[in-house]
Amino acid sequence: MRQSRRYLETKKLIDKDKLYSMKEAIEILKSAPPVKFDQTLELSCKLSVDPKQSEQMVRGSVVLSHGTGKKIKILVFCEPEKEQEAVNSGADYAGSQELIDKISKENWLDFDCCIATPSMMKFVSKLGKILGPRGLMPSPKTQTVTENISYAIKEVKQGKIDFRMDKLGCIHIGLGKISMSSQALSENVRVFLDALINSKPAAVKGDFIKSVCLSATMSPSLRVQL
């Protein structure tokens, strides 16, 4: 694949054999030639797990210290009597069967996060093949299946993100916008890594995180120290 001039210019700033400090890596990415949109700071890490073993599955959630830097569209599956509460708390969409039908029949996905009350999950579960692969399926493990929908919405608005390893034992996640301050981005990275370490399965022995890389949406990656 042909690489853009900007990508190649950024590549010149990076020593592929060097292990950068978090601060150095973020400063390099912020000083790279600009693009026409506010890029996301992306983190990728390789874990010392066997993805084929269910007891070594890694997933969780964390509220970033300085938010994600983007407006999150929230959909809430709830009973009719809770719809107004959801909207008043900041949900962009709230409803029940009509939203389920819209997603299943129209493949409508104009939202970034789903929250559901427990009693709605028997209906929402039918959307597993649509929502699951996109990381949008509500789950008790990420506190997105709850009776307290107001609190769940508040957390998402404050910068809550969910993470889950892929089939290769890696995690890829956005942790803020490049326009944010270096300190804010560094603190977001640190709070995420702390949450990731705390999610280490009991079945995993020894070192948990093999490697960590940072990049911007349109840039090469830099290997960073933990």
C-alpha positions in Angstrom: 0.0 0.0 0.0 1.3 3.4 -0.9 2.2 5.6 2.1 1.4 9.3 2.1 4.0 12.0 2.2 2.8 13.0 5.7 3.1 9.4 6.9 6.7 9.2 5.6 7.6 12.5 7.2 6.2 11.3 10.5 8.1 8.0 10.1 11.4 10.0 10.0 10.7 11.2 13.5 10.5 7.7 14.9 13.4 5.3 15.8 11.8 1.9 15.3 14.4 0.3 17.5 13.8 2.7 20.4 11.6 2.1 23.4 10.1 5.5 24.1 8.8 6.9 27.4 5.0 7.7 27.3 5.8 11.4 27.3 8.2 11.2 24.4 5.9 9.2 22.3 2.9 11.5 22.8 5.1 14.6 22.1 6.3 13.1 18.8 2.8 12.2 17.7 1.6 15.7 18.6 4.5 17.3 16.7 3.9 15.3 13.5 2.7 17.1 10.3 -1.0 17.9 10.7 -4.0 16.4 8.9 -7.4 17.9 8.2 -9.1 16.3 11.3 -8.5 15.8 15.0 -6.8 12.4 15.1 -7.3 9.8 17.9 -4.4 8.7 20.1 -4.5 4.9 19.7 -3.0 2.3 21.9 -2.2 -1.3 20.9 -0.9 -3.9 23.2 0.0 -7.6 23.0 -0.9 -9.7 26.0 0.7 -12.9 27.3 -2.5 -14.9 27.1 -3.9 -17.8 25.2 -7.0 -16.5 23.4 -8.3 -20.0 22.9 -8.7 -20.5 26.7 -12.0 -19.0 28.0 -10.5 -18.4 31.4 -7.9 -16.2 29.9 -10.4 -13.8 28.3 -9.6 -10.1 29.1 -12.3 -7.5 29.1 -13.3 -4.6 31.2 -14.1 -0.9 31.4 -12.5 2.3 32.7 -13.5 5.9 33.0 -10.7 8.0 31.4 -9.4 10.9 33.5 -10.0 13.4 30.7 -12.6 11.7 28.5 -12.3 10.6 25.0 -12.5 14.0 23.3 -15.5 12.9 21.2 -19.2 13.2 21.6 -20.6 9.7 22.3 -24.1 8.8 21.0 -25.8 6.6 23.6 -28.7 4.3 23.0 -30.7 2.9 26.0 -32.9 -0.2 25.7 -35.5 0.2 28.5 -39.1 0.0 29.5 -41.5 2.8 28.3 -41.7 4.2 31.9 -37.9 4.7 32.0 -37.5 6.4 28.6 -37.9 9.9 29.9 -35.3 9.3 32.6 -32.8 8.0 30.0 -33.3 11.1 27.8 -33.1 13.5 30.7 -29.8 11.8 31.8 -28.3 12.4 28.3 -29.2 9.4 26.2 -29.6 10.2 22.5 -32.1 7.4 21.9 -34.3 5.4 24.4 -36.9 2.8 23.7 -37.6 -0.9 23.4 -38.9 -3.0 20.6 -39.0 -0.2 18.1 -35.3 0.3 18.4 -34.6 -3.4 18.3 -36.6 -3.7 15.1 -34.9 -0.7 13.5 -31.5 -2.3 14.2 -32.4 -5.8 13.0 -34.4 -4.7 9.9 -32.5 -1.6 8.8 -29.0 -2.4 10.2 -29.2 1.0 11.9 -26.1 1.7 13.9 -26.1 5.5 14.5 -24.8 5.2 18.1 -21.5 4.5 19.9 -22.7 2.8 23.1 -25.6 0.7 24.2 -27.1 0.4 27.7 -29.9 -1.9 28.7 -32.0 -2.7 31.7 -31.8 -6.4 32.8 -35.4 -7.1 31.8 -34.7 -5.9 28.2 -31.8 -8.3 27.6 -34.0 -11.2 26.6 -35.0 -9.1 23.6 -31.7 -7.3 23.0 -29.9 -10.7 23.0 -31.4 -11.3 19.5 -29.2 -8.5 18.2 -26.0 -10.4 19.3 -24.8 -11.0 15.7 -25.1 -7.3 14.9 -24.0 -5.6 18.1 -21.5 -8.2 19.3 -18.8 -7.9 16.6 -18.9 -4.1 16.9 -18.4 -4.1 20.6 -21.9 -2.6 21.2 -23.6 -5.5 23.1 -24.6 -4.5 26.6 -23.0 -6.6 29.3 -23.1 -6.9 33.1 -19.3 -7.1 32.9 -19.0 -3.6 31.6 -21.9 -2.3 33.7 -24.0 -1.6 30.6 -26.7 -3.9 31.8 -28.2 -2.1 34.9 -31.3 -0.8 36.6 -29.4 2.5 37.3 -29.4 3.8 33.8 -28.8 7.4 34.9 -25.5 6.4 36.5 -24.4 4.3 33.5 -25.1 7.2 31.1 -23.2 9.6 33.4 -20.1 7.3 33.3 -20.2 7.1 29.5 -20.5 10.9 29.2 -17.5 11.3 31.6 -15.3 9.1 29.4 -16.0 5.5 30.2 -14.7 3.1 27.6 -14.9 -0.7 27.3 -12.0 -2.9 26.2 -11.7 -6.5 25.1 -8.9 -8.5 23.6 -9.2 -9.8 20.1 -8.7 -13.4 18.8 -4.9 -12.8 18.7 -4.6 -11.7 22.3 -4.3 -8.0 21.5 -6.2 -4.9 22.5 -6.6 -1.8 20.3 -8.3 1.2 21.8 -8.6 5.0 21.4 -7.7 7.1 24.4 -8.3 10.7 23.4 -7.7 13.3 20.7 -4.3 14.5 19.6 -5.5 18.1 20.3 -5.7 17.3 24.0 -2.8 18.3 26.2 0.2 15.9 26.6 -0.6 15.6 30.3 -4.2 14.8 29.7 -3.3 12.1 27.1 -0.6 10.7 29.4 -3.0 10.4 32.3 -5.6 8.7 30.1 -3.0 6.2 29.0 -1.9 5.5 32.5 -5.5 5.0 33.9 -6.2 2.6 31.1 -3.1 0.6 31.7 -3.8 0.4 35.4 -7.3 -0.9 34.6 -5.9 -3.4 32.1 -3.4 -4.7 34.6 -6.2 -5.1 37.2 -8.1 -7.2 34.7 -5.4 -9.8 34.5 -7.0 -13.3 34.7 -6.0 -15.5 37.6 -5.1 -18.2 35.0 -2.4 -16.0 33.5 1.0 -16.4 35.2 4.1 -14.2 34.8 4.2 -11.0 32.8 0.8 -9.9 31.5 1.6 -7.2 29.0 4.2 -8.1 26.3 4.3 -4.8 24.5 2.6 -1.5 24.1 2.5 0.8 21.1 1.1 4.3 20.6 0.0 5.9 17.3 -2.3 8.5 15.9 -5.0 7.6 13.4 -2.8 8.4 10.4 0.7 7.8 11.8 3.2 4.9 12.3 3.3 3.5 15.8 6.0 3.9 18.5 6.9 1.3 21.1 6.6 2.6 24.6 7.7 1.6 28.1 5.1 0.5 30.6 
